[in-house]
Amino acid sequence: MNIGDAAERSGLPAKTIRYYEDIRLVKPARGENGYRDYSSEDVHRLRFLQRARGLGFSVEECRQLLSLYADKRRESADVKAVAEAKLIEIDRKIAELVSLQKTLRHLVHACHGDERPDCPILDELSGSDPVQ
C-alpha cells in the first residue's frame, strides 16, 4: 500500500511516517517504481509507535520497545522496566508541574492587579525580593 493508505490505516500523518522511515523505525519495501510499499506489518508497527508515543515514550524508548516486541524470547521484566522508568519520569514531571502551579498561583494571588506599578510577579521573575 502507498503512504497515504498507510497513513489512513495507522492514524499517523504521512510526514510522521516519512520521519519514522528516516530514523529507521520502519522500513517499507520499495516497488519497481521506487515508491514506498507498506505492508500490513508496517502499519502494525506504525500503530504501535503511535500508541507508544501517545503514552509519552521517546523515539529511542520506542526503538527499544519495538526491539523487545520483535524478540519472542524477551522477558516481560525487560518490558516492565522500560514502562516503570517512563512512569517514574512522568511522576517527576507531574510533581514539577504541581510545584510550578502552586508557585504561580501564589504569585497571582499576591499581585493586586490594579493601576499601581508594583507587581510581585515581575519582582519574582526579575529575582527581586520574594513574595511573602
HUKAMO-V522839 format. One record per residue. OMEGA is omega as a letter, one per 30 degrees, with the letter a starting at -180 (none if undefined). Layout:
omega
OMEGA
OMEGA
This chain:
omega
a
a
l
l
l
l
a
a
a
a
l
l
l
l
l
l
l
l
l
l
l
a
l
l
l
l
a
l
l
l
l
l
l
l
l
l
a
l
l
l
l
l
l
l
l
l
l
l
l
a
a
l
l
l
l
l
l
l
a
l
l
l
l
l
l
l
l
l
a
a
a
l
a
l
a
l
l
l
a
l
l
a
l
l
l
l
l
l
l
l
l
l
l
l
l
l
l
l
l
l
a
l
a
l
l
l
l
l
a
a
a
l
a
a
l
a
a
a
l
l
l
l
l
a
a
l
l
a
l
l
l
none
